[in-house]
Amino acid sequence: MDLGLNGKIAVIMGGTSGVGLKTAEMFLQEGAKVAICGRNEERKDKAYDHLMKYGEASSIYAATCDVTNKLDVTSFIENTASSFGGIDILVNAAGQSVMGYFFDVTDEQWEQQIQLKYFAIIYAIRAVHPYLVKQGGGRIININATLAKEPERHMVATAATRAGLLNLSKTLSQELAPDNILVNSVSLGLIRTDQWERRRMKNAPDMNPEDYYADLAKKRNIPIGRVGEAEEVASVILFLASKQSSYVSGSTIETAGALGKAL
Ligand SMILES: NC(=O)c1ccc[n+]([C@@H]2O[C@H](COP(=O)([O-])OP(=O)(O)OC[C@H]3O[C@@H](n4cnc5c(N)ncnc54)[C@H](OP(=O)(O)O)[C@@H]3O)[C@@H](O)[C@H]2O)c1
């Protein structure tokens, strides 16, 4: 199926690993140009080398950028637009969670989550908006978590800020609709990415990876019986960026193997 992504320009905030990197890879396979960023230079260079297997150097832009730093975000987006001649799609995939119950989470951790889940998104959307308008419209896809609707006490700061981002995405879908900019969310359950690989290496380095993830799915009661793969999330992101989803805005697609119970 032609997704209509050939020649489109996609910016992926946090595209140097996990879901963001897989999404970049799949955009390239569809003939799009991609810009990715992350804080860690080595990870960024590795991601760039990986993406070179799927596209030409002229279709890939990779830079270090802390999404919670307004100046970093603005210059990354401006550099992308000037390298590629515009921007059509923004995917907000940068992130990490904070574990902790209410009385354990420090003010610094709350602030970090608020910066990452609100301000990073605000900065990126403000910066891409004029470019999307110039193209006559575009797509914004915010990666979220089932936690947004179903808080878990041991991840209080992440859950609370995720809920706020879901609310913000809905408002923006209405605010930006006259500009023909569609805003949607993808709500993740448990997806096997580098984030989880790091946890596996820390907590169970000697365990067979397949057994580790099977065990995790069982412990978390994932109805579909397994954790998700980054590609299964990237496919949903590509759909939301595609011409096929031209009347979808303000929605949340749960990509969680039926984990979420909230309506
Ligand atoms: N995997 C899951 O089970 C799951 C579940 C629910 C939600 N999510 C969400 O899905 C998104 C992708 O997660 P993932 O599992 O793919 O994680 P991942 O493999 O750890 O990738 C996260 C990416 O975000 C970047 N990043 C993190 N903080 C950043 C910052 N301040 N500035 C710039 N880049 C930053 C990382 O690069 P650097 O570290 O180099 O900056 C990396 O490229 C995240 O928002 C995550 O919270 C994931």
The ligand as an SDF file (V2000), in Angstrom:
LIG
                    3D

 48 52  0  0  0  0  0  0  0  0999 V2000
    9.1750    0.9110   25.6910 N   0  0  0  0  0  0  0  0  0  0  0  0
    8.0830    0.9670   26.4400 C   0  0  0  0  0  0  0  0  0  0  0  0
    7.6540   -0.0600   26.9930 O   0  0  0  0  0  0  0  0  0  0  0  0
    7.3470    2.2790   26.6160 C   0  0  0  0  0  0  0  0  0  0  0  0
    6.1480    2.2650   27.3250 C   0  0  0  0  0  0  0  0  0  0  0  0
    5.4270    3.4410   27.4580 C   0  0  0  0  0  0  0  0  0  0  0  0
    5.9210    4.6100   26.9110 C   0  0  0  0  0  0  0  0  0  0  0  0
    7.1050    4.6110   26.2610 N   0  0  0  0  0  0  0  0  0  0  0  0
    7.5740    5.8800   25.6980 C   0  0  0  0  0  0  0  0  0  0  0  0
    7.9140    5.7280   24.3370 O   0  0  0  0  0  0  0  0  0  0  0  0
    8.9480    6.6550   23.9830 C   0  0  0  0  0  0  0  0  0  0  0  0
   10.0970    5.8940   23.3460 C   0  0  0  0  0  0  0  0  0  0  0  0
   10.6070    4.9950   24.3220 O   0  0  0  0  0  0  0  0  0  0  0  0
   11.6110    3.8060   23.9750 P   0  0  0  0  0  0  0  0  0  0  0  0
   11.1460    2.6380   24.7340 O   0  0  0  0  0  0  0  0  0  0  0  0
   11.8260    3.7410   22.5280 O   0  0  0  0  0  0  0  0  0  0  0  0
   12.9160    4.3500   24.7410 O   0  0  0  0  0  0  0  0  0  0  0  0
   14.4640    4.3550   24.3790 P   0  0  0  0  0  0  0  0  0  0  0  0
   14.8420    3.1630   23.6000 O   0  0  0  0  0  0  0  0  0  0  0  0
   15.1470    4.5930   25.6800 O   0  0  0  0  0  0  0  0  0  0  0  0
   14.6150    5.6420   23.4500 O   0  0  0  0  0  0  0  0  0  0  0  0
   14.3920    6.9250   23.9960 C   0  0  0  0  0  0  0  0  0  0  0  0
   14.9470    7.9570   23.0340 C   0  0  0  0  0  0  0  0  0  0  0  0
   14.6650    9.2520   23.5720 O   0  0  0  0  0  0  0  0  0  0  0  0
   15.9030    9.9720   23.6520 C   0  0  0  0  0  0  0  0  0  0  0  0
   15.8000   10.9180   24.7750 N   0  0  0  0  0  0  0  0  0  0  0  0
   15.4950   10.6770   26.0650 C   0  0  0  0  0  0  0  0  0  0  0  0
   15.5270   11.8260   26.7670 N   0  0  0  0  0  0  0  0  0  0  0  0
   15.8760   12.8070   25.8850 C   0  0  0  0  0  0  0  0  0  0  0  0
   16.1060   14.2040   25.9870 C   0  0  0  0  0  0  0  0  0  0  0  0
   15.9670   14.8660   27.1450 N   0  0  0  0  0  0  0  0  0  0  0  0
   16.4540   14.8900   24.8740 N   0  0  0  0  0  0  0  0  0  0  0  0
   16.5970   14.2490   23.6800 C   0  0  0  0  0  0  0  0  0  0  0  0
   16.3850   12.9400   23.5100 N   0  0  0  0  0  0  0  0  0  0  0  0
   16.0490   12.2320   24.6170 C   0  0  0  0  0  0  0  0  0  0  0  0
   16.9750    8.9060   23.8210 C   0  0  0  0  0  0  0  0  0  0  0  0
   18.2750    9.3670   23.4540 O   0  0  0  0  0  0  0  0  0  0  0  0
   19.3260    9.9370   24.5760 P   0  0  0  0  0  0  0  0  0  0  0  0
   19.1630    9.0910   25.7910 O   0  0  0  0  0  0  0  0  0  0  0  0
   20.6520    9.8310   23.9080 O   0  0  0  0  0  0  0  0  0  0  0  0
   18.9370   11.3430   24.8280 O   0  0  0  0  0  0  0  0  0  0  0  0
   16.4570    7.8840   22.8310 C   0  0  0  0  0  0  0  0  0  0  0  0
   16.7470    8.2630   21.4980 O   0  0  0  0  0  0  0  0  0  0  0  0
    9.3240    7.3520   25.2870 C   0  0  0  0  0  0  0  0  0  0  0  0
    8.6310    8.5670   25.3850 O   0  0  0  0  0  0  0  0  0  0  0  0
    8.8440    6.3960   26.3430 C   0  0  0  0  0  0  0  0  0  0  0  0
    8.6020    7.0200   27.5920 O   0  0  0  0  0  0  0  0  0  0  0  0
    7.8310    3.4660   26.0770 C   0  0  0  0  0  0  0  0  0  0  0  0
  1  2  1  0
  2  3  2  0
  2  4  1  0
  4  5  1  0
  4 48  2  0
  5  6  2  0
  6  7  1  0
  7  8  2  0
  8  9  1  0
  8 48  1  0
  9 10  1  0
  9 46  1  0
 10 11  1  0
 11 12  1  0
 11 44  1  0
 12 13  1  0
 13 14  1  0
 14 15  2  0
 14 16  1  0
 14 17  1  0
 17 18  1  0
 18 19  2  0
 18 20  1  0
 18 21  1  0
 21 22  1  0
 22 23  1  0
 23 24  1  0
 23 42  1  0
 24 25  1  0
 25 26  1  0
 25 36  1  0
 26 27  1  0
 26 35  1  0
 27 28  2  0
 28 29  1  0
 29 30  1  0
 29 35  2  0
 30 31  1  0
 30 32  2  0
 32 33  1  0
 33 34  2  0
 34 35  1  0
 36 37  1  0
 36 42  1  0
 37 38  1  0
 38 39  2  0
 38 40  1  0
 38 41  1  0
 42 43  1  0
 44 45  1  0
 44 46  1  0
 46 47  1  0
M  CHG  2   8   1  16  -1
M  END
$$$$
